[in-house]
Amino acid sequence: MKFGLALITVLLPLIIAPRVSFFFDITPKIAALILGTCLMLWFCKQNVNRIRAMARAPSGRWFLGLLAAQWISVAVAAALSSSRDLSLNGSTWRRFGLLTQTCLILVGLFVAAWISEDRSRIRTVLRMCVGAGAAGALYGIFQYFGWDPLLPANAYQAGEDAFRIVRPPATLGHADYFAAWLVTVFFAGFALAPMEDGRWRRPAARATAGLSALAILLSGTRSAMLGLIVGILVFMMAQRPRITTRSAALAAAGAACVALFFFSPAGARLRARAHWSVDDAWGGARLLLWRDSLTMAAQRPWTGFGPETFSVEFPAFQSLDLARAYPDFYHESAHNVFLDAFTAQGVSGLLTLLALAIFGFRACRPLGRNQGAPLAAGWAGLLVCHQFVVFISPTAAYFYLWLAVMAGSAIAAESAAVKSVRAPVISRRAGVAYDKVAYPLAAVLGFVLAVYAIRLVAADGALAGARRAFEAGDAEKAARAYQMALVWQPKGPGADLYYSRSMADLAARSVNPDVRVRAWREALEAGVRATRRAEDRHNAQYSLATLLAAQNDSAGAEQSLRNAIAAAPNWYKPHWTLARLLALTHRDDEALSEAYAALERGGGRHAEVVDTWNRLKQERAGKP
């Protein structure tokens, strides 16, 4: 159990493989999650006995019921999904489909049952969280100061000169997810410190909390800073600690250090981030995105569109206001965990997630101030910062781990009293029958998940080989590697769009006629596949249109552009390209209409779109 827990708690948030894996910060994490879950499943006998014992406590029955409701909601939504393969296997950017969410729910169940058997095991979980957090926070801090042996620094920097900012992602792909994870790490250190009695362990836990807070600050993530503040306020209200002169002095000294750093030369990029934040006080596209997400959810309120279908379905619901304000943004999620559940699973997903959030606070009540206060504070901070981001596998894993810690502790606190007055809920005969079903089921499920992880890793390794071949200009080797990726890849979205564009680029720059013909054929075949399987299908349709236009297939290009418009009516780019194509075929009125549609949806921000509109308008005015 401990080894599986370590894989999920420590390895999952930290593992990346940028040189050997294509989706280097996604696939290795999913593999770690699945492997850890498989290990827990294969030790099924202990877990089944713990779950049966857990069901005797009131909190245990509530927890089991809520987890079951959560899984049923996800499973039903996936079965009724508008894109079943996508909902089962997940998108390429986070792999958060039914299989991943099943693993997360099982991890929450097994860890809660393990802690309910021995409440002191909380310390083991928190130590793992703190150890992983210390490594991740240090890496993020080093990234801020320009040292990164794994990732190119320009991937997480933006702006120019005095307004250049850095958003360290550490090993989680984006600063928002990194900082959201660190909020949990901060409160893990906060909760662990009073439990430790060694000479160095208590200061180490507190130091990790401090490192996490510093890394959150350097990441420039406002949602995580808000979560940190709210969590601290919850802790203060729950525990009502006595404020001593020493603690006040330490707080003042910390604030002074932050202020000095902020105005020092080393804080230049943090000041630039503050400037960006003031200019973007309302959080960018989020308010309009949330409004349009509600509009989307209202179309299928009971079942949702299915897990991970947001990027496919949302473009049809994107409002003209959002398109005008952010014409070049691609919205892959609702940027809110509750809206994400609502659009994916419908009302049942929203209510189940709300119930789990409420249960977490309720589970802290019997734990007393010393233990319950930091757990409630961490839960509050986690929920607050996730009002601005969605779950990815590491942050979702820590959501369920934190929930399991609270639930397991509450169940352990109740178990002694319950055992003395309540008979087991499952008779011995029923328990034997239950075991006969549970053990083989767990073994089969573990085997299926292991095969799935192997296929993901193998496909990702083949994709990385295709990328290296593209860099070397070897079309034949890239095609062989990609065919291998298609063999291993689970059904659903893959890298067809990337492969199609890379092959088209290779065809354009190759001087060998045979290579150009082979590369162009591969680009077209992958481009057609992408229109059926990509998670951004409107983009795939547009990309296919450019390929067909390069072949002088105007009819095919026009149809692909109209398909892109049907998938994303308020995206300016296919309207603009279609206007130019219609003008070439002398359909002036239609061309002018499409040019105006592009101008309106682009908000007048693109000079080439404005030029097209002005030129077509002048040409139309000059004709009788």
C-alpha positions, 0 to 999 in steps of 0.5 A, spaced: 500 500 500 505 504 501 509 503 495 502 505 491 501 511 495 508 513 494 507 513 486 501 517 486 503 522 492 510 523 490 512 521 483 505 523 480 506 530 481 514 530 479 515 526 473 516 529 467 520 526 461 521 531 456 526 528 451 523 521 451 516 522 451 511 526 446 506 529 451 512 529 456 508 532 462 501 528 461 503 521 459 508 519 465 503 522 470 498 518 468 502 512 468 504 513 475 497 514 477 495 507 473 501 503 476 499 506 483 492 504 483 494 497 480 498 496 486 492 498 490 488 493 487 492 487 487 493 488 494 485 487 494 484 482 500 486 488 505 483 493 502 476 489 501 476 488 509 478 495 510 472 498 506 467 493 510 470 495 516 469 502 514 462 501 512 460 500 519 461 508 521 456 513 519 462 517 516 464 511 512 457 510 509 457 517 507 463 517 504 462 510 500 456 513 497 458 519 495 464 516 491 459 511 488 455 517 486 461 520 483 463 514 479 456 513 477 455 520 474 462 520 470 460 513 467 453 515 465 456 521 462 461 517 458 456 512 456 452 518 453 457 522 451 457 526 444 464 523 443 465 516 447 472 515 445 474 522 448 470 521 454 473 514 456 480 515 454 481 523 455 484 529 451 491 529 450 492 535 454 490 532 461 487 525 460 482 526 464 477 521 462 473 515 465 479 511 466 483 516 469 477 518 474 476 511 476 483 511 478 482 517 482 476 515 486 479 508 487 485 511 490 481 516 495 477 510 497 483 505 498 487 511 502 481 513 506 480 505 508 487 505 510 487 511 514 481 509 518 484 502 520 490 506 523 489 514 524 497 515 525 498 513 518 495 520 516 503 522 518 505 518 512 501 521 507 502 528 509 510 526 509 509 524 502 506 530 500 511 535 503 517 531 500 514 531 493 512 539 495 519 541 497 522 538 491 517 541 486 517 548 490 525 548 489 524 547 482 519 552 481 523 557 484 529 555 480 525 556 474 524 563 476 531 565 477 533 562 470 535 555 472 532 550 468 536 543 466 529 540 463 525 545 460 526 551 455 525 557 459 522 561 453 516 556 454 513 559 460 516 566 459 512 572 456 512 579 454 518 584 452 523 588 456 521 591 463 514 587 462 517 580 461 514 575 466 516 568 468 510 563 470 514 557 473 510 551 471 515 546 475 513 539 473 506 540 472 505 544 465 502 550 467 503 555 473 496 555 475 496 548 476 503 548 479 501 553 484 494 550 485 498 543 487 502 547 492 496 550 496 495 543 498 502 542 500 503 548 504 497 546 508 500 539 508 506 542 512 502 546 516 498 540 518 504 535 519 509 540 523 505 539 530 505 531 529 512 531 528 517 530 534 524 529 531 529 535 531 529 536 524 522 533 522 518 539 524 522 545 522 523 541 515 515 541 515 515 548 516 520 550 511 516 546 506 510 550 507 514 556 507 518 554 500 511 553 497 508 559 499 514 563 496 513 558 490 506 560 489 508 568 490 513 567 484 509 563 480 504 569 480 498 565 480 492 570 483 488 564 484 493 560 489 494 566 493 487 567 494 486 560 496 492 561 501 489 567 504 482 564 505 485 557 508 489 561 513 483 565 515 479 558 515 485 556 520 485 562 524 477 562 525 477 554 526 483 554 531 483 561 534 490 561 535 493 565 540 497 571 537 504 572 540 509 577 540 514 572 536 509 570 531 507 577 530 514 579 529 515 573 524 509 575 520 512 582 520 519 580 518 516 575 512 512 581 509 518 586 510 522 580 506 517 580 501 516 587 500 524 588 499 524 582 494 519 585 490 522 592 489 529 589 488 532 587 481 531 580 482 523 582 483 523 585 476 519 579 473 514 579 479 513 586 478 511 585 471 507 580 473 503 585 478 503 590 472 499 585 468 495 583 473 492 590 474 491 591 467 487 584 467 484 585 474 478 581 472 482 574 470 482 575 462 476 571 459 474 567 465 467 571 466 465 570 459 467 563 459 463 562 465 457 565 462 458 561 456 459 555 459 453 555 463 449 556 456 453 550 454 451 546 460 444 548 459 443 544 453 444 538 456 443 539 464 442 532 466 447 528 463 452 533 460 456 532 454 461 527 457 468 528 460 473 531 456 468 533 451 469 541 452 474 543 447 470 539 442 463 542 444 464 549 447 466 552 440 459 552 438 457 555 444 462 561 444 459 567 444 460 573 440 462 577 446 468 572 448 470 571 441 471 579 440 474 580 446 479 574 445 479 572 438 486 568 438 484 564 445 483 556 445 478 554 451 480 547 452 476 547 459 471 551 463 477 554 468 472 552 474 472 545 477 464 545 478 463 548 471 467 543 469 463 537 472 456 541 470 458 541 463 461 534 463 456 530 467 450 535 468 447 536 474 449 529 478 456 531 477 455 538 480 451 536 486 456 530 487 462 534 487 458 539 491 457 534 496 464 531 496 466 539 498 461 539 504 463 532 506 470 534 507 468 540 512 463 535 515 469 530 516 473 535 520 469 536 525 470 530 530 477 531 529 478 537 534 482 543 533 489 541 533 488 536 527 481 538 524 483 546 523 489 545 518 485 540 514 479 544 514 484 550 512 487 546 506 480 543 504 478 551 503 484 553 500 484 547 495 477 549 493 478 556 492 483 556 488 480 551 483 474 556 482 479 558 477 482 552 474 480 545 472 483 538 475 489 535 472 491 528 474 496 531 480 491 536 482 485 531 482 489 526 486 491 531 491 484 533 492 482 525 493 488 524 497 486 530 502 479 528 502 481 521 504 485 524 509 479 527 512 474 521 511 479 516 514 480 520 520 473 521 521 471 514 520 477 512 525 474 517 530 467 514 530 469 507 529 471 505 536 464 507 539 460 504 533 463 497 534 461 497 541 454 498 539 453 496 532 453 489 528 457 488 522 453 491 516 455 484 512 454 477 514 459 472 514 456 468 509 455 475 505 462 477 506 465 471 503 460 471 497 462 479 496 470 477 497 469 471 491 467 477 487 471 483 489 478 479 488 477 477 481 474 483 479 480 487 482 485 483 479 482 484 472 481 491 473 488 492 475 490 488 469 486 492 464 489 498 467 496 496 466 495 494 459 492 501 458 498 504 461 503 500 457 499 502 451 499 510 452 507 509 454 508 506 448 504 510 443 507 516 446 514 514 446 513 512 438 510 519 437 517 522 440 521 518 435 516 521 430 518 528 432 525 527 432 525 524 425 521 531 423 527 535 426 532 530 422 528 531 416 527 524 415 520 523 412 520 515 412 522 514 419 517 519 422 512 515 418 514 509 421 514 511 428 507 514 427 504 508 424 507 505 430 504 510 435 497 509 431 498 501 433 499 502 440 495 508 441 488 507 445 482 510 441 480 517 441 484 523 440 492 523 438 497 527 435 494 527 428 493 534 427 501 535 429 503 530 425 499 532 419 502 539 420 509 537 421 509 533 414 506 538 410 512 543 413 517 537 411 514 537 404 514 544 403 522 544 405 524 538 402 528 538 395 527 531 394 521 530 390 520 523 393 520 525 400 515 531 398 510 526 395 510 521 401 510 527 406 504 530 402 500 524 402 501 523 409 499 530 411 493 529 407 491 522 410 493 525 418 489 531 416 483 527 414 483 523 421 484 529 425 477 532 423 474 526 426 478 525 432 482 531 434 479 534 440 479 541 437 476 539 431 474 546 428 482 547 428 483 540 424 478 542 419 481 549 418 488 545 417 485 541 412 482 546 408 489 549 408 492 543 405 486 542 400 487 549 398 495 548 397 493 542 392 488 547 388 482 543 391 477 549 392 471 545 393 474 541 398 477 547 401 471 551 401 467 545 404 472 544 410 472 551 411 464 551 412 465 545 416 470 549 421 465 555 421 459 550 423 463 547 429 466 554 431 461 559 428 464 565 432 471 563 430 474 569 425 479 565 422 475 560 417 470 566 415 476 570 413 479 565 409 473 563 406 472 570 404 478 570 400 476 563 397 470 566 395 473 572 392 477 568 388 471 564 385 468 571 384 462 570 389 463 577 391 456 578 395 458 572 399 465 574 400 463 580 403 459 577 408 464 572 410 469 578 410 464 582 415 463 576 419 471 575 420 472 583 422 466 582 427 468 576 430 476 578 430 474 585 434 478 589 428 484 586 432 488 583 425 490 588 420 490 582 415 482 581 416 481 589 416 485 589 409 481 584 406 474 587 408 476 594 406 479 591 399 473 587 398 468 593 400 472 597 395 471 592 389 464 591 390 463 598 390 466 599 384 462 594 380 455 596 377 
